[in-house]
Amino acid sequence: MTLREDYSASGFQFRAKSITMNDSRRQDVSNTLRILVATDCHLDYMEKDEIRRHDSFQAFDEICSIAEEKQVDILLLGGDLFHKNKPSRSTLVKAIEILRRHCLNDQPVQFQVVSDQTVNFPNTFGHVNYEDPHFNVGLPVFSIHGNHDDPAGVDNLSAIDILSVCNIVNYFGKMVPAGSGVGQITLYPILIRKGSTAVALYGLGNIRDERLNRMFQTPQAVQWTRPEPQEGCEVSDWFTILEVPGMGFHITQPGSSVATSLIDGESKPKHVLLLEIKGNQYRPTKIPLTAVRPFAYIEVVLKDEPDIDPNDQNSILEHLDKVASQWSNRKAVNGSEPKLPLVRVKVDYSGFMTINPQRFGQKYVGKVANPQDILIFSKTSKRSQKEGNLIIQTS
């Protein structure tokens, strides 16, 4: 099995041959490595919005709670933990608070890192955080960086470096291409053993799409170091989690835990992925997130609505008001505090006049989380009209 971080968008993707795990083997906890995978947490997204400023932190807190509840061995973060590469002090404090609350405890860590840790974690300390005698780490967190929180500055530091030196996150996959031209990188796996299960975890933090694409096309520019044979474990025994281009595999992408764009794709339910590995077999399980803000996405084509007069702005306004109001009254209750929903109405106004989105949203203040941008207007292009509904997908 292979796992990759898509270089067009941060996050881990699993590429694996489909294998099933029978019930008897699922009970063998001592030989099963349990990994909770989450991607694109985007902490501090909408930080200055009074309604939505806490959304990313509440979702991340739920992710860490799930990791504790499911008693996973590892929480694996697939990039873009932070929305900016220079998060505010408030954001850093909240992130550290959440991680300390869930990760520092007396729970025993039941796996070993058997690779050269000074290579895997090239910081001042050079070892996995739970081996530090001064800290009780019960939930090890491993993370790469994405395109939002990538390293920058003279010292090439990421906000995740701060979490790393605080000993609450194991930061890996930080690559600086060497050599001339397109450059060269060598990926060394983190070798993890739990009972009879051996996992080789490769990580590759974000590199600009154009450059990474050229590197993959250049011979020897990207090199993967295979695990060395160890006592009781041959090279072929390692279950490999890595980032590679290729076809013929199943792909899973858990997706972001907070809506960062008001588009149809972000309105789908949010999940994290529980990955259980035993030997060369695996079982993925989707776990829904319940702390996320509800989001309704509606598309309206005005010319298809019989009750609208193209020359009457009031009839357009009344129809759109009817559409938006049926969703604005739906509040999700998580815990004791109701959450105002996000509502986006995409309006195809071909042949019709538009209305002022800001003025329309004023009546929804206190009813939805985004009153200022409920409406977005678009026109059907001439090319789309000629082609009808044909969608051509290439790979």
N, C-alpha and C positions, 0 to 999 in steps of 0.2 A: 504494500500500500504506500502511496505517496501523498504528501500534503504540501500545498504550495501557497505562497502569498502572491495574489494576483498583482502584477506590477502595473496594471492600469487602474487599480483601486486597491486600497489597503485591505488586509484581512486574509485569513488562512482559507485555503480551499483544499478539500481532500480529493485526491485522485487515487482510486483504489479498485482492484478487482473485487467483485461482489462476493463476499464470504459470509456464511451464517455461523452462529455460535449456538451449539445445542444447550439445552437447559441444564444438564449436569455440569458442564464446564462453567456456566455462569455463576455457579455457587462457589467456585474456587477463588475466593477473594484474595488469598495470599499471592496468587500468580497473575492477578488481573490488574493492569494499570488503568486507572480511571482518570480521564482528562476532561475538564470542562473547557470548551472553546468559546470565546467571545471575541467579537471584532468591532471596531469602529464605535467606541464608547463616546468619543467626542466630548470629553469633560470640558465644561465652560462654554458650550454652545449656547447662544442667546444669553450670555452672562448679564447683559444690561437690561434685559426684558423682565419686568417685574412679575409677570405671570409665568414665564417659561424658564427662568434662570436656574431653577432647581431640577429640571427634568432629567438632565444627563446624570446628575449625581444620584438621584433616586433610582434610576435604572441600574447604575453601576453598583449601588448598595444592594439591590436585589440580586444581581449576578453573583456577588460575593456571598450573599446569604444562601443562594442555591448551592454554591460550591461547598459551603459548610454542611448544609442539610444533606446533600448527597454523599458527603464524606469522600470527596474526590482526592486524588493524590496531587494533582497539579491543576492550577488555573492558568490556561494558556491564552494570552491576549495577542490578537493578530494585527496590531498596528492601529494608529490613530486613537490611542488612549486619550490624548488631548486634542482639542480642536485647533489649537494654535501652537506653534513651536516656542512661543514665549508666553505661557499662561500666566495669569495674574497670581499675586501672592495668595489671594483668597481661594483661587482654584487649587493651588498646590496644597494649601492647608486642608481643604476639604478632602482631596484625594488621599492624602496621607492619613487623615482621620479614619476614612473608610477602610483603607488597607490595614492599618494597625488594629482596628476593632475586629476584623475578621481573620487576619493572618497570623497575629501574634498570640499564641496560646500553647497549652501543654500537650496538644495532640501529637502522637508520634508520627514521624515521617517514615513511610514504609518502603521507600525505594532508595537506590544509590545512584549517584553520578560517578561513573567509572572512567570517564575520559579525562584528558588533561584540562583541568578547570581554568588554568591560567590562560589557555588558548580560547576556551569557551567564553570566559568572562574577563576580558582584558582591561580590568580597572585596577585600582590600587590594591584591592584585597585579593582578587583572583581566585575566588571560590564561591560555590553555591551558598545562598544566604542561610539555609538551615544548619549548616555546619559551623557557623560562628558560635563559639561558646557563650558569648555575651547576649545572645538573643534566643528566645523561645519561638521559633517559627513553626507553626502547625500546618499552615497552608502555603506551600511554595507557589509563587506567581512568576511565570516566565513571560517575557514580552519582547517583541521587536518594535521598531518604530515604523510609522506610516508616512505618507506624504504631508500630513498636517503637522506632525510633531517630529519631523526629521531634524538631525543635528545641524547646527549653524554656528557661525562666528569663528574667531581665530582658533579657539580650542576645539571646535567641532563637537559641541555639546548639545544634547537634547534634554528636554524636561525629564525624560525617563532616566537620564543620568543622575538626577537629583534623588529620584526614588531608589535608584541602585545604591548610591552611597549611604542612603538611610537604611539600607539592608532590608527593604520590604519588597523589592522587585528584582528578579534576575534578568538583567538586560543583555540580550544576545542578538546576533545577526547584524551588528553595526560594521559595515564594510566601507573601506576607503580604497577605491580602485588604484592600483599601483601601476607604474610603468608609463610609457608614452602612448599616444594615440587614444584608442577607445579605453585602454586600461585593462587590468586583470584583477580578478578576485578569486580567492580560494575559500571554499566553505568547509568547515570542520564540524562534524556532528557532535551534539551533546549526547553521550551514550548513557542510557538509563537502564538499570536492572531492577526488576521486582520479581523475586522468586525465579521462576523459569522463563519469565518474559523479558526480552531484550528489545529496547526501542532506540533507534538512532534519530534524533531530532535535529534537523537542519533549519537554520533561520536566515532569512535575507531581508534586511530592512529596506525601505524604499530607496530606489535609485531612479532618477528621472526616466520616464518611459522611453524616450528616444535613445538615450544612452544604453539602457539595459537591453533594448531590442537589438542594437548594434553589437553589444557584447555577446548575446546569445548566438548571433549570426557569425561571429568571428571565432575561428578555431582556437581552442585553448584559453580563451578570454575568461570563461567561467569554468572553474575546476571544482569537482566534488571529491572530497577525501572519503574513501570507504573505511568502515571500521576494521581494525586489525582483529584477527582471531584471538579469542581469549579462552581461558580454561572453561570448558563446558559450553562454549558458545562459538560456533563457526560464523563466518561472514554471512552465509545464507540464512542464519537464524535471526538476524536483526530485522525487526519490523521497522521499516523506514518511513519517516515523516519528513518530507522535503518539498522544496519548490522547484518544479521542472516544467518546461513546456512539453506538450505532447498530446496525443489523442488516444482514444480507446479505453479511457478510464471513467469512472463515475466521479462527479464533482459535487461537493457540498460547500456552500458558503453561508454561514450563519447570519450574516448581514449586520447592519448597525443596530444599536440598542436604543437610539433616539432619532426621531425624524429631523434631518437637517435640510430637507428640501420638501416643498409642498407639491409633490408629484405623486402619481398613482402608485409607483413602486414602494414609496415610503408608507403608504396607507395600509399595507399588508401587515398581519400580525408579526410581532418581533419575537425572536427566539435566541436561545443559546444551544450549543450542541454538547451532549455528553458522549464521549468516545471511550468505550471500554475495549482494551486490547489484552488478549491472552495468546501468547505464542505468536502465530502468524494469522490469527483470526481477530475480527473486530466486530463491534456492534455500535452503530450510531443511534442516538435517541434525541429527538428534538424536544426541548423544554421551553414552553411559552413564557414570556415575560408579562407580568400583570401590572407592573408599576408604571408602564408607559402611558403617555397621554393619548386618549382616543383621537383618531384622525379619520375624517370622512372626506373622500375625494369623489366629486360628481362631475360628469361631463354633460353639458347641455348644448344641443344644436338648435338654435332659435328657429330656423326654417322648418324644422320638423314638429314644432309645437303649434297646433291649430288655433289656440286661443290668443295668439300674439299678433298684433297689427304692426307691420314693419314701420309704419309712419307714426305710431303712438308710443312715445317713450314710457308713458305710465303703464301700459300693458306689459312692456318688457320688464319694468321695475317690479310690478306685482308678481309676475311669474318667477323671477329670480328670488324675490323675497319669500315666496312660497317654498321654493327648493331649499334655500339656506335655513329657513326657520325650522323645518322638520328635523334638521340635524343639530341645530344650536341648542335644542332642549334636552339633548342626550348627554348627561354628565356621568362619567365613570366614578365610582366610589372605591377608592383604594385606601383601606384603613378607615380613618374617620374624616378624611378631608376630600370633598368632591373635586374633580378636576374638570375645568372647562375644556371642551373639545377643540381640536383644530378642524377647521372646515375650509376646503378649497373647492370652488365651483369654476371649472374651466368652461368658458362660453364661446362657442363658435358663432360669431355674429355676422357671417357672410350675408350681405344684402340688408343688414339692419344697422341701426345707430347704436352707439355705446352709451353707457352711463358712467358717472364718476365713481370709481371703486371706493375711494376714501369716504365720500359722502354716504354711499350705500352702507359702509361698515359702521358708521356712527351709531346706528340703532342696535348694533350687536355688541357694543361695549358692555362687559360684564356677563355676556352670554356665550361668547367664544373666546379662545385664547389668541386669535389673530384677526381682530376686527378690521385692521388696516389693509389686509390683503386677502380678503375672502375671494374676491372675483379676479379672474385673469381672462383677458379677451384674446381670441385668436381668429384667424381667417383660414379657411381651407384654400391651400395653394392651387393654382391652375393645374399644375402637374398632378396633384393628388386627385383632383376632380376627374381628370382624364383617365387615370389609372384605376379609379374606383377603390375597392377595398383590398386590392392585391398587395400583399406584403412579401417581399423577397428577402429571404434570410440566407446569408452566406457565412461560411466558416473557414 
